[in-house]
Amino acid sequence: MSHFAEIKDGTVQRVVVAEQDFIDSGKIGDPSSWVQTSYNHNFRKQFAGVGYTYDGSNDVFIEPQPYASWTLDSNYDWQPPVEKPTGLHIWNEETQSWD
């Protein structure tokens, strides 16, 4: 069995476990709107989740932006405007700093 993400307007709507033949049958919608995803991150950057973006040009799933101030790097990971210090910290969007 494999995992497939249903994509609508570039956004993951749902993720199902199915065989490729079942996806191709059209029983759960247009087969062209389904993209295989890997729970162990073997391809397409990371496992798809509801609300993730699918970038078809680069063939990657991108998690939702965690904070408005964070930017997407060339590796398709969100980066804070200030590097995270070592240890346990939580991002404070209001102060743009780690608490």
C-alpha positions in Angstrom: 0.0 0.0 0.0 1.1 3.6 -0.7 0.1 7.0 0.5 -1.5 9.5 -1.9 -2.3 13.2 -1.4 -5.3 14.8 -3.2 -4.2 18.1 -4.5 -6.7 21.0 -5.3 -5.4 24.4 -6.4 -1.9 23.4 -5.1 -3.1 22.5 -1.6 -3.4 19.0 0.0 -7.0 18.2 0.7 -6.6 14.7 2.2 -4.2 11.8 2.4 -5.2 8.2 1.8 -3.6 4.8 1.9 -4.3 3.0 -1.4 -2.9 1.0 -4.3 -2.0 2.8 -7.4 -4.7 0.8 -9.3 -7.4 2.1 -7.0 -6.3 5.8 -7.5 -6.2 5.2 -11.2 -9.8 3.8 -11.2 -11.2 7.2 -10.4 -13.4 5.9 -7.6 -12.2 8.7 -5.3 -11.9 11.5 -7.9 -9.8 12.4 -10.9 -6.6 10.3 -10.8 -4.6 13.3 -12.0 -5.3 15.2 -8.8 -3.6 12.5 -6.7 0.2 12.6 -5.9 2.0 9.8 -4.1 3.7 10.8 -0.8 6.2 9.0 1.3 5.8 8.8 5.1 9.6 8.1 5.5 10.5 11.1 3.3 12.1 9.1 0.5 10.7 11.5 -2.1 8.9 14.8 -2.6 10.8 16.3 0.4 8.3 15.3 3.1 5.1 13.4 3.9 2.1 15.4 2.8 -0.4 16.6 5.3 -3.8 18.4 5.0 -3.1 22.1 4.3 0.4 21.5 2.9 1.3 22.9 -0.5 2.3 20.8 -3.4 4.9 22.5 -5.6 4.5 20.6 -8.9 7.4 22.4 -10.6 9.8 21.2 -8.0 7.9 18.1 -7.1 7.9 18.7 -3.3 5.4 19.0 -0.5 5.8 22.1 1.7 4.4 22.4 5.2 2.3 25.4 6.0 4.2 28.6 6.9 4.5 28.5 10.8 4.7 32.3 11.2 4.3 35.2 8.9 7.9 36.3 9.5 9.5 33.0 8.4 10.8 32.5 4.9 11.1 29.4 2.7 14.7 28.5 2.0 16.1 26.8 -1.1 15.7 23.4 0.6 11.9 24.0 1.1 12.2 24.5 4.8 10.8 27.4 6.7 13.4 29.5 8.4 12.9 32.1 11.3 14.3 35.6 10.8 16.6 34.9 13.9 18.6 31.7 14.2 17.3 29.5 17.0 19.6 29.2 20.0 20.5 25.8 21.4 18.2 24.3 24.0 14.4 24.5 24.3 12.9 27.7 22.9 9.6 28.8 21.4 9.2 31.4 18.7 7.5 34.7 19.8 6.1 36.2 16.6 5.2 39.5 18.4 8.7 40.2 19.5 10.4 38.4 16.6 12.6 36.5 19.1 13.0 33.1 20.8 11.7 32.8 24.3 
